[in-house]
Amino acid sequence: MPSSCPLVRRLVAGPARMMEFRILGCLQVRDGTGVVEIAADKQRTVLAVLLLRAGQTVPVHELEDQLWGDAPPSKAKNTLQAYVYRLRQALNFDADTALVTEPGGYRMLLPDGALDLHRFEQLSARGRAAVKAGRLDEGYAALQAALDLWRGPAFADVSATALQGDAQRLEDLRIAVAEDAAEAALALGRQGELVPRLETLVAAHPYRERLWALLMVALLGTGCQADALATYGRARARLRDDLGIEPGPQLRQLHRDILSGRAGGFRPPELPRQRGTGGGPARPAAELPRDTSTFVGRRAELAAVRGWFDGDGAGRVGMLSGPAGVGKSTLAVHAAHRLAPRFPDGQLYANLHADAGSTPAPAAILRRWLPMLGVTALPAHEEELAAVFRSELATRRVLVVVDGAACLGDVSPLLPGAGTSAALVTGKRALTVIDGSVHRALGVPDDEEALELLRRTAGPRRVDADPGAARTIVRLCENLPLAIRIVAARLAARPDLPLQALAAQFLDEQRRLDELAFGGLTLRARIRAGYDRLASADARRMFRLLGARPHDGVTAPELAAHSGLAVTRVLGALNTLADVHLLGAPRDGRYRMSTLVRLVAAELGPEPGEVRQLQAVCTGDGA
């Protein structure tokens, strides 16, 4: 039935005498005379992304990522320019609409009301406001009109897999509005017409407890108390069988009220509103640190991380491990930004690096995260907080990034349970005991990749002017990305400092760690944090001993013979150091420290007795 409200009629009808863009269903463009044909799949993808971000500049690299993922063609930028040119030709924009080239990207300019998504958001906001003000008929009409704009799943005929996350986010918005419209209909006494509609919705979205509650109230309103109770049984069975969780407290209370005869009103209890149920567009958490613009190489590693969360990878835990400064955090954040469209309900981030200050407890992190998910009543204990967190993530698509985890206790309470969310964890030690997790150990980049990182971060002109000094710096940084980035920051602050002079400073081992510090970021702190987190007294002792003087490596029996410890204890300590990358894996039976790690160990200084023991080991005396 057409609405009697002029504003609603105007929003539903769309703009008069202007181009109209539709993404709530198949992608469609109308120019007043008919549908504009855009047959090429890649052009449709570009248009879909620009429409979804209308009014914002979409960077070229983001469009390339949407089009080609990890395998762009050799002339991707030129190909993208050709797609944009053809779109402009096909669409023949009017005076109010334009596809503008901006520095580094493109922006779609649309007049108010030209995009069906914007009209949907406007109608939804007006409908909710009217309901809140008690104007139920007007509010219900606006909400239903917003739903009528949908012609099928968003971007239904756009094949880009990267848009699937955005399509799911929009679907969640649609269902949230359908829930609000159903609640308004219940208040208007339309229980009978609602029951079949709600049955269809719960069949398609069985994990939304608010839908089950609305259906129970609608059935009760039609006099079907037994069916309302049976509906609760269906909801409970589905949640337990699929997700391993019980219904929430509000749904359980509604069930008790129906049993006791207290649920006589039309309105269900106030259930936690799920994502996208505010007065406007959803605002999921977006906690990821800023992505680096100088990311270099790591193509295989980046492809592996993204592959973890493809297809049935939802619910998976991925782990990146490696030595301090190897670039675990940079890779994780870079990958997470590219994975974000697949997790439209938000990206949560926790920094557990000890050098960032005191490491926050899991309970403190959960108390920060849960309000972002709409939970305001927080339990007191960590175990309960973790259980609520898993329940909230069970029906969302959220990416959790935990950076710098030292042990299972650090990270376990922060991981999603069963469901559609996922986690990406970094740490020096591979936490292989996490059930169902996948792992990737990062090594240092090769010489050319490390040199390219210095070129990108310090500037190609400066590096290319003195390639010998640049290679010396990279070599003395042991190709560690963190060390190279610190060097680049120092060079940026000192444009007058020649690379040759900096390389000469690095040659002095006594000063090298001091040179690898800038602006509060130090390689020394990252390496020292690994030592400080060692729980084994034997491992801490071996670390100090091995840093006492340069050496060519040492075997476990040698250390055992001169330290008075059993070989098994020495092996355990050395393996502990190797697990957290403070010691290299044994080659020819000998354990070796990298120079930068050894310099940190040397600064700690062994006790006098430990010095004599190590000297005996290195000279072969005292056997």
C-alpha positions in Angstrom: 0.0 0.0 0.0 1.5 3.4 -0.9 2.3 5.6 2.1 0.3 8.6 2.8 3.4 10.5 4.1 4.7 12.8 1.3 8.3 12.6 2.5 8.2 8.8 2.5 6.6 8.8 -1.0 9.4 11.0 -2.2 12.2 8.9 -0.7 10.7 5.7 -2.1 10.2 7.1 -5.5 13.7 8.2 -5.8 15.1 11.4 -7.4 13.2 13.0 -10.2 15.0 13.8 -13.4 18.4 12.6 -12.2 20.5 9.4 -12.5 19.5 6.7 -10.1 21.9 4.0 -8.8 20.8 0.8 -7.2 23.0 -1.7 -5.3 20.3 -3.2 -3.0 19.9 -6.2 -5.4 21.5 -6.4 -8.8 23.7 -3.5 -9.7 21.6 -1.1 -11.8 21.9 2.4 -13.2 18.9 4.3 -14.6 19.3 7.7 -16.4 15.6 8.7 -16.8 15.1 7.0 -20.1 15.9 3.4 -19.0 18.5 1.1 -17.7 22.1 1.9 -18.6 23.9 -1.3 -19.7 27.3 -2.0 -18.1 28.2 -5.5 -19.1 31.9 -5.8 -18.3 32.4 -7.5 -15.0 35.5 -5.5 -13.9 33.8 -2.2 -14.7 30.8 -3.3 -12.6 33.1 -4.1 -9.7 34.8 -0.6 -9.9 31.3 1.1 -10.0 30.1 -1.0 -7.1 33.0 -0.1 -4.9 32.8 3.6 -5.8 29.0 3.7 -5.1 29.4 2.0 -1.8 31.9 4.7 -0.8 30.1 7.5 -2.6 31.5 10.9 -1.5 34.8 9.4 -0.4 38.1 9.0 -2.2 38.8 5.3 -2.9 42.6 4.8 -3.2 43.9 3.2 -6.4 45.5 0.4 -4.4 42.2 -0.5 -2.8 40.5 -0.7 -6.2 43.3 -2.8 -7.5 43.0 -5.1 -4.5 39.2 -5.5 -5.1 39.7 -6.2 -8.8 42.7 -8.6 -8.7 43.6 -9.5 -5.1 47.2 -10.7 -4.8 47.7 -11.2 -8.5 47.4 -7.7 -10.2 48.4 -7.5 -13.9 51.7 -5.8 -14.7 50.0 -2.6 -15.8 47.2 -2.6 -13.2 47.1 1.2 -12.9 46.7 1.8 -16.6 44.0 -1.0 -16.8 42.1 0.7 -13.9 42.3 4.0 -15.7 40.8 2.4 -18.8 37.9 1.0 -16.7 37.2 4.4 -15.3 37.3 6.0 -18.7 34.8 3.4 -20.1 32.5 3.9 -17.1 32.4 7.7 -17.7 31.5 7.0 -21.4 28.8 4.5 -20.6 27.2 6.5 -17.8 27.1 9.9 -19.5 26.9 11.7 -16.1 24.5 14.6 -15.7 25.4 18.0 -14.0 24.8 16.7 -10.5 26.7 13.4 -10.8 30.4 12.9 -11.5 33.2 10.3 -11.2 36.2 12.5 -10.1 39.9 11.7 -10.3 41.6 12.6 -7.0 45.2 12.4 -5.9 45.8 8.7 -5.5 42.3 7.6 -6.2 38.7 8.2 -7.5 35.6 9.6 -5.9 31.9 9.2 -6.9 29.8 12.4 -6.4 26.1 11.8 -6.1 23.2 14.2 -5.3 21.0 13.4 -2.3 18.7 10.5 -3.0 20.5 9.2 -6.1 21.6 5.9 -4.4 19.1 3.5 -3.1 21.3 2.6 -0.1 21.2 6.3 1.0 17.4 6.4 0.7 17.2 3.1 2.7 19.3 4.7 5.5 17.2 7.9 5.5 13.9 6.0 5.6 15.2 3.7 8.4 16.3 6.6 10.5 13.0 8.5 10.0 11.0 5.3 10.8 12.9 4.6 14.0 12.6 8.3 15.1 8.8 8.2 14.5 8.3 5.0 16.4 10.4 6.3 19.3 8.2 9.5 19.3 5.0 7.3 19.4 3.9 7.8 15.8 3.6 4.1 15.2 1.7 4.2 11.8 4.2 6.7 10.3 7.2 4.8 11.7 6.0 1.4 10.4 5.3 2.9 7.0 8.8 4.4 6.7 10.5 1.2 7.9 8.5 -1.0 5.5 9.2 1.5 2.7 12.9 1.2 3.4 12.6 -2.6 3.2 10.7 -2.4 -0.1 13.8 -0.8 -1.7 15.5 -4.2 -1.6 15.3 -6.3 -4.8 17.5 -9.1 -3.6 20.9 -9.5 -1.9 23.2 -6.4 -2.3 25.5 -6.6 -5.3 23.8 -9.8 -6.3 25.3 -9.8 -9.8 28.8 -8.4 -9.0 31.2 -11.3 -8.9 34.0 -9.6 -6.8 34.6 -11.8 -3.8 36.0 -8.9 -1.9 32.6 -7.3 -1.8 31.0 -10.2 0.0 31.8 -8.8 3.4 30.1 -5.5 2.5 27.1 -7.3 1.1 26.8 -9.2 4.4 27.1 -5.9 6.4 24.2 -4.5 4.3 22.2 -7.6 4.8 22.6 -7.2 8.5 21.3 -3.7 8.2 18.3 -4.9 6.3 17.5 -7.6 9.0 17.9 -5.0 11.8 15.3 -2.8 10.1 13.0 -5.8 9.5 13.2 -6.5 13.2 12.3 -2.9 14.0 9.4 -3.0 11.5 8.2 -6.2 13.1 8.2 -4.7 16.5 6.2 -1.7 15.3 3.8 -4.0 13.6 3.3 -5.9 16.9 2.5 -2.6 18.6 -0.1 -2.0 15.9 -1.7 -5.3 16.6 -0.7 -7.0 13.3 0.5 -10.3 14.9 -1.3 -12.5 12.4 0.4 -11.1 9.3 3.7 -11.1 11.0 4.0 -14.8 11.8 4.8 -16.1 8.3 7.1 -13.2 7.6 9.1 -13.9 10.9 9.2 -17.6 10.2 10.9 -16.9 6.9 13.4 -14.5 8.6 14.3 -17.0 11.4 14.9 -19.7 8.9 17.3 -17.5 7.0 18.9 -15.9 10.1 18.7 -18.6 12.9 21.3 -17.0 15.2 19.5 -13.6 15.7 17.8 -14.0 19.1 15.7 -10.9 18.6 14.0 -12.5 15.6 13.1 -15.6 17.7 11.7 -13.3 20.5 9.6 -11.4 18.0 8.2 -14.6 16.6 7.4 -16.0 20.0 5.5 -12.7 20.9 3.7 -12.8 17.6 2.6 -16.4 18.1 1.5 -15.6 21.7 -0.5 -12.7 20.4 -2.4 -15.0 18.0 -3.3 -17.2 20.9 -0.8 -19.9 20.1 1.0 -20.3 23.4 2.1 -23.8 22.7 3.7 -22.8 19.4 5.5 -19.9 21.1 7.0 -22.3 23.6 7.9 -24.7 20.9 9.6 -21.9 19.0 11.9 -21.3 22.0 12.8 -25.0 21.9 13.7 -24.6 18.3 15.9 -21.6 18.9 17.7 -23.2 21.9 18.4 -26.4 19.9 19.8 -24.4 16.9 22.0 -22.3 19.1 23.3 -25.3 21.1 23.8 -27.6 18.1 25.5 -25.0 15.8 27.3 -22.7 18.1 27.5 -24.6 21.4 25.9 -21.7 23.4 22.6 -21.3 25.3 20.1 -18.5 24.5 20.8 -15.2 26.1 19.2 -14.1 29.4 16.6 -12.0 27.7 15.3 -14.8 25.5 15.3 -17.1 28.5 13.3 -14.6 30.5 10.7 -14.3 27.8 10.4 -18.1 27.8 9.8 -18.0 31.6 7.3 -15.2 31.2 5.3 -17.2 28.7 5.3 -20.2 30.9 4.1 -18.2 33.9 1.5 -16.2 31.9 3.2 -12.9 32.5 4.0 -12.2 28.8 0.7 -10.8 27.8 1.8 -7.6 26.2 2.8 -7.1 22.6 6.4 -6.0 23.2 9.2 -8.5 23.5 11.9 -7.8 26.2 14.7 -5.4 25.3 17.1 -7.7 23.6 20.6 -6.5 22.9 20.4 -4.8 19.5 22.6 -6.6 17.0 24.9 -4.8 14.6 23.5 -2.0 12.6 20.4 -1.3 14.7 21.2 2.3 15.5 19.6 5.3 14.0 21.9 5.3 11.0 24.6 3.3 9.3 26.4 0.7 11.4 29.7 1.8 13.0 31.6 -1.4 13.7 34.9 -1.2 15.7 37.9 -0.3 13.5 40.8 -0.5 15.9 43.6 -1.5 13.5 46.7 0.7 13.7 47.4 2.7 10.6 48.7 0.6 7.7 52.2 1.3 6.4 52.6 2.9 3.0 56.1 1.4 2.6 55.2 -2.3 2.8 57.8 -4.3 0.8 57.8 -7.9 -0.4 56.4 -10.7 1.7 54.1 -11.7 -1.2 54.1 -15.4 -0.3 53.5 -14.6 3.4 50.7 -12.1 2.7 49.0 -14.6 0.3 49.2 -17.3 3.0 47.7 -15.1 5.7 44.8 -14.0 3.4 44.3 -17.6 2.3 43.8 -18.7 5.9 40.6 -16.7 6.0 39.2 -17.5 2.6 36.1 -19.6 2.1 35.6 -21.7 5.3 38.4 -19.9 7.1 35.9 -18.0 9.2 36.4 -19.1 12.8 40.1 -19.9 12.2 43.0 -18.7 14.3 46.2 -17.7 12.4 49.6 -17.3 14.0 52.7 -15.4 12.8 55.8 -16.1 14.7 59.5 -15.0 14.4 62.3 -13.1 16.1 62.0 -9.6 17.5 62.0 -7.0 14.7 61.3 -9.4 11.8 58.1 -7.6 10.8 55.3 -9.7 12.4 53.3 -6.8 13.5 53.7 -4.9 10.2 52.6 -8.0 8.2 49.7 -8.7 10.5 48.3 -5.1 10.4 48.9 -4.9 6.6 47.1 -8.2 6.1 44.3 -7.3 8.5 43.5 -4.1 6.5 43.1 -6.2 3.4 41.0 -8.7 5.2 38.7 -6.0 6.7 36.0 -6.2 4.0 35.6 -9.9 4.8 34.9 -9.0 8.5 32.3 -6.1 8.2 31.3 -6.3 11.9 34.6 -4.8 13.0 38.3 -5.3 13.6 39.5 -5.5 17.2 43.2 -4.9 18.1 45.3 -5.6 21.2 49.0 -4.7 21.6 50.6 -7.1 24.1 54.2 -6.1 23.4 56.0 -5.6 26.7 58.0 -2.7 25.4 54.7 -0.8 24.9 54.5 -0.4 28.7 52.9 -2.9 31.1 51.2 -5.6 29.2 47.4 -5.4 29.7 45.6 -8.3 31.2 43.1 -10.1 29.0 40.3 -9.0 31.4 41.2 -5.3 30.8 41.2 -5.8 27.1 37.8 -7.6 27.2 36.3 -4.7 29.3 37.4 -2.4 26.5 36.2 -4.6 23.6 32.8 -5.7 24.9 31.1 -2.2 25.0 32.1 -1.9 21.3 30.0 -4.9 20.7 27.0 -3.4 22.5 27.6 -5.2 25.9 27.3 -2.7 28.8 26.7 -5.1 31.8 30.1 -6.6 32.2 30.8 -9.6 34.5 33.5 -9.3 37.1 35.7 -12.2 36.3 37.9 -12.9 33.3 36.4 -16.3 32.6 32.9 -14.8 32.4 34.1 -11.9 30.3 35.6 -14.3 27.8 32.4 -16.4 27.7 30.3 -13.3 26.9 32.9 -12.2 24.3 32.7 -15.6 22.5 28.9 -15.4 22.5 28.9 -11.9 21.1 31.3 -12.9 18.3 29.5 -16.2 17.5 27.0 -14.5 15.1 29.2 -11.7 13.9 32.1 -11.5 11.4 34.8 -9.8 13.5 38.6 -10.0 13.0 40.5 -10.0 16.2 44.2 -9.1 16.0 46.4 -9.9 19.1 49.9 -8.5 18.6 52.8 -9.7 20.7 51.3 -12.7 22.6 53.9 -14.4 24.7 52.0 -17.4 26.0 48.6 -19.2 25.7 47.3 -17.4 28.8 47.8 -14.0 27.1 45.7 -14.8 24.1 43.3 -17.7 24.9 40.5 -15.5 26.5 40.7 -13.1 23.5 40.0 -15.7 20.9 36.6 -16.2 19.2 34.9 -19.6 19.8 32.7 -21.3 17.2 31.1 -19.1 14.6 32.1 -16.7 11.9 34.7 -14.5 13.6 38.5 -15.1 13.3 41.7 -14.1 14.9 45.2 -13.2 13.8 47.9 -13.6 16.4 51.6 -12.6 16.4 54.3 -13.6 18.8 57.9 -14.8 19.1 56.8 -18.3 20.0 54.4 -20.3 17.8 51.5 -21.2 20.0 50.8 -24.5 18.3 48.6 -25.7 21.1 45.7 -23.6 20.0 43.2 -26.1 18.6 42.7 -25.8 14.8 45.2 -22.9 14.4 47.4 -22.4 11.4 51.0 -21.0 11.6 53.6 -19.2 9.6 57.1 -18.6 10.8 58.7 -15.4 9.4 62.4 -15.2 8.6 64.4 -12.1 7.8 64.0 -10.8 4.2 66.7 -11.5 1.7 69.4 -8.9 0.9 67.6 -7.3 -2.0 64.3 -7.1 -0.3 65.9 -5.6 2.8 67.7 -3.0 0.6 64.5 -2.2 -1.2 62.8 -1.5 2.2 65.6 1.0 3.0 65.1 2.6 -0.4 61.3 2.9 0.2 61.6 4.2 3.7 64.7 6.4 3.5 64.2 7.6 0.0 65.5 6.0 -3.3 67.6 9.0 -4.2 69.6 9.0 -1.0 70.1 5.2 -1.0 71.0 5.0 -4.7 73.6 7.7 -4.3 75.7 5.5 -1.9 74.7 1.9 -2.5 77.8 0.5 -0.8 77.0 2.3 2.5 73.3 1.3 2.2 74.3 -2.4 1.8 76.6 -2.1 4.8 73.8 -0.6 7.0 71.4 -3.3 5.9 73.9 -6.1 6.6 74.7 -4.7 10.1 71.0 -4.5 10.7 70.9 -8.2 9.9 68.1 -7.5 7.4 65.7 -6.9 10.3 62.8 -4.7 9.0 62.4 -3.0 12.4 66.1 -2.1 12.5 65.9 -0.8 8.9 62.8 1.3 9.7 64.5 2.9 12.7 67.5 3.7 10.5 65.2 5.3 7.9 63.5 7.4 10.6 66.9 8.6 11.8 67.9 9.5 8.2 64.6 11.4 7.6 65.3 13.4 10.8 68.9 14.1 9.6 68.8 14.9 5.9 72.4 16.2 6.3 73.7 12.9 7.6 75.6 10.9 4.9 74.9 7.2 4.7 78.6 6.5 4.9 78.9 8.3 8.2 76.0 6.3 9.6 77.5 3.1 8.3 80.7 3.9 10.1 78.9 4.4 13.4 77.3 1.0 12.9 80.7 -0.7 12.6 81.3 0.0 16.2 79.5 -2.9 18.0 79.6 -1.0 21.3 77.4 1.7 19.7 75.3 -0.3 17.4 72.3 -0.8 19.7 72.3 2.9 20.6 72.2 3.7 16.9 69.1 1.5 16.5 66.9 3.7 18.6 64.7 6.7 17.6 61.6 8.4 18.9 61.1 5.9 21.7 61.3 2.9 19.4 64.4 0.7 20.1 65.4 -2.7 18.9 67.1 -3.3 22.2 63.7 -3.0 24.0 62.1 -5.6 21.6 64.9 -8.1 22.2 65.1 -7.5 25.9 61.3 -8.0 26.2 61.8 -11.6 25.0 64.4 -12.2 27.7 62.2 -10.5 30.4 59.3 -12.9 29.6 61.4 -16.0 30.0 60.0 -18.0 32.9 62.9 -20.5 33.0 65.8 -19.5 35.3 68.0 -21.9 33.4 67.1 -20.2 30.1 67.8 -16.7 31.5 71.1 -17.9 32.8 72.1 -19.4 29.4 71.1 -16.2 27.6 73.4 -14.2 29.9 76.3 -16.6 29.5 76.1 -16.8 25.7 76.2 -13.0 25.5 79.4 -12.6 27.5 81.8 -12.7 24.5 81.7 -13.3 20.7 81.9 -16.9 19.9 81.3 -19.4 17.1 78.5 -21.2 18.8 78.4 -23.7 21.6 77.1 -27.3 22.1 74.9 -28.4 24.9 77.4 -30.9 26.2 80.1 -28.1 26.3 77.8 -25.9 28.4 76.8 -28.8 30.6 80.4 -29.7 31.3 81.4 -26.3 32.5 78.2 -25.1 34.1 77.6 -28.0 36.4 74.1 -28.5 34.9 72.9 -31.8 33.5 72.8 -31.9 29.7 69.1 -32.4 29.7 68.6 -29.1 31.7 71.0 -27.3 29.3 69.2 -28.6 26.3 65.9 -27.6 27.8 67.2 -24.0 28.4 68.7 -23.8 24.9 65.5 -25.0 23.3 63.5 -22.5 25.2 65.7 -19.7 23.9 65.4 -21.1 20.4 61.6 -21.3 20.7 61.4 -17.6 21.2 64.1 -16.9 18.6 66.7 -15.6 21.1 68.9 -18.3 19.8 69.3 -19.9 16.4 68.3 -23.4 15.7 71.4 -25.7 16.1 73.6 -26.3 13.0 76.2 -29.0 13.3 75.1 -29.4 16.9 76.1 -25.8 17.8 73.8 -23.1 19.0 74.5 -19.5 17.8 73.2 -16.1 18.6 72.7 -13.4 16.1 75.0 -10.4 16.7 72.2 -8.0 17.7 70.8 -10.5 20.2 74.2 -11.2 21.6 74.8 -7.5 22.1 71.7 -7.3 24.2 72.7 -10.4 26.2 76.2 -8.9 26.7 74.6 -5.7 28.2 72.8 -7.8 30.8 76.1 -9.2 31.9 76.5 -12.6 33.6 77.5 -13.1 37.2 81.3 -13.5 37.9 81.0 -17.2 38.2 79.1 -17.4 34.9 81.9 -15.5 33.1 84.6 -17.9 34.2 82.4 -20.8 33.1 81.9 -19.4 29.6 85.6 -18.6 29.2 86.4 -22.2 30.0 83.8 -23.3 27.4 85.2 -21.1 24.7 88.9 -21.9 25.3 88.3 -25.6 25.9 90.0 -25.4 29.4 88.7 -27.1 32.5 87.2 -30.1 30.8 
